Amino acid sequence: MQPYEVKIEVPHEVLLNLHKSPDEAAEDIKRQAAIRYYKKRSLSLGKAADLAGMSRFEFIDYLRFNDEPVFQYTDEELEEIKRDAAELEKVIR
């Protein structure tokens, strides 16, 4: 897959306040965008990791480091998981 270059302008004062070089700020922005798109379910875990420039395992660690949930379930999905777990419990016994 061919990468595309996306440019944004960041005021010099912002970089000074962040104590980051332009490259460091760009890395942070990409990683925070990856988290946001993952949380909104716009990107899968793997695609968000690609955007962040990380492996899946690195991205999972990055999510945890940023106090973000690794797995996000809707209320309906959680209810389905509970039903499946109850059914599994019956089968195991």
Backbone as a ProteinNet text record, in pm:
[ID]
protein_1_A
[PRIMARY]
MQPYEVKIEVPHEVLLNLHKSPDEAAEDIKRQAAIRYYKKRSLSLGKAADLAGMSRFEFIDYLRFNDEPVFQYTDEELEEIKRDAAELEKVIR
[TERTIARY]
83.7	0	88.9	60.1	139.3	92.3	184.4	144	125.1	37.5	16.4	71.1	120.6	170.1	59	33.1	-66	7.4	-8.8	62.4	-33.1	14.9	-59.4	37	-17.8	65.4	48.2	160	160.1	235.9	173	243.2	371.4	472.6	602.7	589.3	501.7	483	430.1	346.9	293.5	407.2	493	607.7	697.1	718.3	799.6	735.6	603.1	533.3	535	530.7	533.4	674.9	773.6	914.3	938.5	886.4	900.1	950.1	1023.6	1064.8	945	949.1	839.3	814.8	922.9	906.4	840.7	879.3	818.4	670.5	639.8	499.8	418	474.5	404.7	375.5	471.8	450.7	337.4	340.7	234.7	98.1	91.1	-35.9	-88.6	-1.4	-43.7	-96.1	-26.7	-66.4	-197.4	-214.6	-340.2	-456.2	-430.1	-532.9	-570.1	-471.5	-498.2	-588.4	-560.8	-645.9	-788.2	-800	-933.9	-1011.9	-949	-1018.4	-1053	-967.8	-997.1	-1115.6	-1115.1	-1224.3	-1358.1	-1355.7	-1479	-1518.5	-1436	-1458.1	-1447.1	-1374.5	-1348.5	-1237	-1145	-1035.1	-1032.3	-994.7	-974.9	-847.3	-825.7	-704.6	-580.2	-580.8	-465.3	-439.7	-546.4	-530.9	-489.7	-542.9	-502.6	-354.8	-312.3	-170.4	-84.8	-130.7	-57.3	-43.9	-154.4	-151.3	-53.1	-50.4	39.2	184	205.9	341.8	391.3	299.7	332	278.5	330.3	270	140.9	58.8	-64.2	-33.2	67.6	102.6	153.5	232.9	280.3	163.8	68.6	-46.8	-134	-151.6	-226.5	-159.1	-27.4	45.4	27.5	31.2	13.7	-125.6	-226.9	-361.8	-365.6	-308.3	-307	-230.6	-117.5	-36.9	-116.6	-208.2	-292.3	-428.9	-440.8	-565.3	-686.3	-665.4	-773.3	-804.9	-932.6	-966.8	-917.5	-869.5	-822	-941.2	-1038	-1156.3	-1276.7	-1356.8	-1474.5	-1597.1	-1690.2	-1812.1	-1932.1	-2031.6	-2158.1	-2232.3	-2336.6	-2418.4	-2477.2	-2519	-2575.5	-2471.3	-2350.2	-2243.2	-2209.4	-2210	-2183.6	-2291.4	-2416.1	-2525	-2509.5	-2469.4	-2447.5	-2333.8	-2227.8	-2115.1	-2160.1	-2240.6	-2291.9	-2376.8	-2464.2	-2547.1	-2460	-2360.5	-2270.6	-2193.4	-2149.7	-2075.8	-2165.5	-2291.7	-2385.8	-2409.6	-2423.3	-2442	-2317.7	-2202.9	-2078.2	-2065.8	-2105.1	-2100.3	-2187.4	-2305.2	-2395.3	-2330.3	-2263.8	-2201.1	-2084.5	-2009.3	-1889.9	-1930	-2038.6	-2081.7	-2139.3
-116.7	0	124	212.2	334.4	437.8	490.2	593	728.3	807.6	943.4	1038.2	1150.8	1250.9	1351.4	1373.5	1470.6	1576.7	1701.3	1808.7	1888.6	1926	2017.1	2124.7	2237.3	2345.6	2350.6	2356.1	2366.1	2492.6	2582.1	2705.3	2675	2752.5	2734.9	2738	2825.1	2836.9	2707.9	2637.4	2510.1	2409.9	2401.9	2311.4	2348.7	2477.7	2522.3	2481.5	2500.1	2463.2	2312.5	2236.8	2090.7	2036.8	2121.2	2078.5	1961	1975.2	1869.2	1926.8	1842.9	1878.9	1858.7	1912.9	1889.1	1739.9	1661.7	1517.4	1448.6	1487.4	1428.3	1465.3	1589.9	1634.3	1558.4	1538.3	1464.3	1321.8	1256.4	1120.4	1120	1216.1	1224.1	1245.3	1333.9	1363.1	1238.9	1166.6	1042.5	941.2	926.1	827.2	866.3	994	1037.7	1025.2	1050.8	1031	884	796.1	652.3	611.4	663.4	632.8	681.8	805.1	862.6	781.1	747.1	669.9	529.5	471.8	339.8	349	450.3	466.2	489.1	560.9	589.2	473.4	367	249	280	386.7	417.9	329.7	287.9	199.2	79	-34.2	-154.1	-137.4	-228.7	-224.6	-229.2	-317.5	-331.5	-206.9	-148.8	-28.2	91.2	100.5	208.6	193.2	69.7	44.6	86.7	56.1	99	250.6	321.1	467.3	519.9	454.6	497.3	458.3	376	330.7	228	143.7	44.9	-91.9	-194.2	-326.2	-326.5	-428	-437.4	-442.4	-521.3	-534.8	-401.7	-329.8	-198.7	-101.3	-107.4	-17.6	-51.2	-179.1	-219.1	-162.9	-173.1	-114.9	36.5	99.4	244.9	284.2	206.6	233.5	225.5	119.1	103.3	216.4	256.5	365.4	495.5	511.3	631.1	611.9	507.5	478.6	465.4	406.5	381.9	233.3	197.6	54.9	-8.8	-130.2	-202	-254.1	-307.6	-361.7	-279	-243.7	-161.4	-237.4	-255.7	-326.6	-237.9	-248.2	-179.3	-257.6	-197.9	-266.8	-395.3	-390.5	-509.2	-620	-582.7	-681.8	-743.3	-660.8	-713.1	-811	-781.6	-873.5	-1005.1	-997.2	-1117.9	-1200.6	-1134.5	-1204.1	-1272.9	-1204.9	-1264.1	-1387.4	-1377.4	-1493.3	-1609.4	-1579	-1683.3	-1747.2	-1665.7	-1718.6	-1808.7	-1769.5	-1852.8	-1985.5	-1981.9	-2104.6	-2194.9	-2135.1	-2210.1	-2274.1	-2201.3	-2253.4	-2377.7	-2376.4	-2492.8	-2612.8	-2588	-2696.1	-2757.1	-2673.1	-2719.4	-2805.9	-2776.7	-2852	-2980
0	0	0	-89.9	-101.6	0.2	80.8	176.6	107.9	164.3	119	223.5	178.3	270.8	298.5	426.1	468.7	549.1	510	577.9	664.7	783.3	869.3	917.7	950.2	1003	1154.4	1224.8	1370.5	1406.8	1480.9	1519	1596.4	1569.1	1633.7	1786.1	1835.7	1980.5	2041.5	1967.2	2016.2	2032.1	1932.8	1941.9	2059.5	2079	2192.3	2324.3	2336	2459.2	2482.6	2374.6	2386.6	2408.5	2383.9	2390.6	2295.8	2174.4	2074.7	1943	1872.2	1737	1644.6	1524	1430.1	1404.5	1395.1	1372.8	1491.7	1612.8	1732.5	1742.1	1711.3	1714.1	1609.7	1491.6	1386.1	1430.5	1496.9	1549.7	1650.9	1743	1844.4	1780.7	1682.7	1616.4	1545.7	1475.4	1408.2	1509	1619.9	1720.1	1787.1	1816.1	1877.5	1778.5	1650.9	1548.4	1539.6	1548.8	1544.5	1660.2	1780	1895.5	1869.5	1822.2	1799.2	1696.4	1584.6	1481.3	1530.9	1613	1669.6	1765.9	1852.5	1948.3	1878.4	1766.2	1691.7	1600.4	1601.2	1517.5	1368.3	1336.9	1196.7	1142.7	1231.7	1194.1	1287	1229.3	1310.4	1392.5	1484.4	1565.5	1476.8	1377.1	1288.7	1204.8	1151.4	1069.1	1154.2	1275.1	1365.1	1401.7	1423.1	1452.1	1332.8	1212	1092	1087.4	1113.7	1112.8	1217.1	1333.1	1440.6	1414.5	1311.4	1281.4	1380.9	1429	1531.1	1490.6	1557.9	1543.7	1626.2	1609.3	1688.6	1838	1874.4	2015.8	2072.3	1995.1	2039.7	2056.7	1962.9	1971.3	2091.6	2120	2240	2364.4	2373	2485.8	2489.3	2371.8	2364.6	2413.1	2375.8	2425	2577.6	2632.3	2778.6	2844.9	2786.7	2840.6	2844.8	2749.5	2741.4	2808.5	2889.8	2963.3	2872.1	2756.5	2661.8	2660.5	2650.2	2645.6	2516.2	2528.2	2409.9	2330.1	2401.1	2335.6	2376.4	2278	2302	2254.5	2344.3	2310.1	2336.6	2250.5	2275.1	2382.6	2437.2	2537.8	2480.2	2355.5	2291.1	2278.1	2240.5	2228.4	2363.9	2468.7	2602.8	2646.1	2615.5	2648.7	2573.3	2448.7	2369.3	2427.8	2470.5	2532.2	2660.6	2740.3	2864.7	2835.7	2734.6	2697.5	2650.4	2568	2519.6	2634.9	2729.4	2844.9	2928.2	2945.8	3021.8	2951.2	2819.5	2742.2	2752.9	2742.8	2754	2890.9	2992.6	3129.2	3141.1	3077.9	3079.9	3011.6	2900.7	2824.2	2901.4	2968.5	3041.5	3159.2	3224.5	3342.5	3305.1
[MASK]
+++++++++++++++++++++++++++++++++++++++++++++++++++++++++++++++++++++++++++++++++++++++++++++

